[in-house]
Structure formats: C-alpha cells, structure tokens
Amino acid sequence: MTSAPARARPGRKAFWLKQLHTWHWISSAVSLIGLLLFAITGFTLNHAGDIEGSPKTVQKAATLPVPLLKSVAADDQPDSKKPLPAPVADWVRANFPTRAEGEAEWSADEVYLALPRPGGDGWIAIDRHNGAVTSETTDRGWLAYLNDLHKGRHTGAVWSAFIDVFAFACLVFALTGLVLLWLHSRRRRLTWPLVALGMAIPFALAAIFIHV
C-alpha cells in the first residue's frame, strides 16, 4: 500500500512544474518585444560606425516679447541653475519645435537650456539684455533613437522604470528556464555541456582578445 506522503510528492512536483511553466511563459511574453529591441539595437550599436546616419540640424531665431523679457532680464545675481519662468517656457514651446523643461544655466548675459533627447540633441539660448532667442535641434535618425533607448540615454524616468521592469522579467525568464533545463536534463544529455559552452565562450573571448 502506498503511503500518503509518497502519493503527495508527485502532486507537489506537478504543482511546481506548472508554476515554473506559467511564470516562464508570462515573463517571456512580457519581455518578448523588449528582447527583440535590445537584440537588434545591440547589433546596431556594435556596428554603429558602419551604419551611422547623417545628422540633420535645424536652427531658428526669434525675439522674446518685451513683457516676458522682464522675467529674464540681467541682474546682479551670481550664476545659477533654475527652470525657465513658466510664461517664458510656454512662449518657447509655442514658437520653437522643442520642449522647455529642465534646469537652465543662468549667467550674467544669457540663459542657456540644454535639450538632449534620444536620437538627437538641442539647445535654446536667451540673451538677457535684448531678448534675442536662438535654438538648434539635431536629429540623428531613427536608428540613433533606438540605440539611445537601448542605452537609456536622455530617456527620462518613465523609460528608466520600464527598463527595470523589463530587466526583472528577463531575470524571471532566465531563472525559470534554468530550473526547467535542470528538470529535463536527465532526458537531454547535451543540456549542461551546452550551458557550460555558453558560459565558457564569452569568458574565453574576453580573456584572450580583450586586454585591460
């Protein structure tokens, strides 16, 4: 007669195996598009010099209205960093193809706001004496945009949080895959040799071809 604990063990194994498969496919579904993006941009970053696009730069100039000039007029305060006054920021957004968020650099003669972004760069400068406003926007193309998403360059807090969630989903996918490999390894003799090979190749390449 089979004891109760002996009958329970197969049930527990089936439960945990089902859990592993569930979390494995859920994490793979969550991370699928991100994995494709990061795999493709990993290749493009590795060959950035061969497939680099031609940057396009747009320059524009205007004059700040007199009522707004008063809010940025030169004064005796030392150099500082602070955002543009809200009315000035609204005017910049309405008259230039750019945003106006972030801390600007305030000097005696000029207010300079750097506007880096994925796939490009930009800035806007306001003369504190006469209100002359100049801007420059550079677009390096969609490939540079995707590469910057890969690196998290100038992407903001929301994209940074997405990368954290995506990295966690990839970790769950990898760890549940490792446990599933272990559970099925008895019937697949090449499992651990292939895992060891996948670990040995990058270590060997780094040790032989990369010199510090």
Number of C-alpha atoms within 10 A of each C-alpha: 3 6 7 8 9 9 10 10 11 10 12 11 11 11 11 11 15 12 12 19 16 13 17 21 15 15 20 19 13 15 21 15 12 19 15 11 15 18 13 14 22 16 11 18 21 10 11 15 9 9 12 14 14 9 12 11 13 11 13 13 15 14 14 21 13 11 9 14 19 13 14 20 18 18 11 7 9 8 12 12 14 12 16 22 12 12 11 19 14 13 14 20 13 11 13 19 13 16 15 23 14 13 15 21 17 23 18 16 16 21 24 21 23 18 21 15 18 22 21 20 16 19 19 23 20 24 21 22 15 15 20 16 20 17 22 19 20 17 19 17 16 13 17 22 18 20 22 19 21 20 16 15 16 17 17 11 10 8 14 16 11 12 17 11 14 19 15 14 22 20 14 20 22 15 15 21 18 12 15 15 15 13 12 11 13 10 8 11 10 11 14 13 10 11 12 11 11 11 11 12 11 11 11 11 10 12 11 9 8 8 6 5
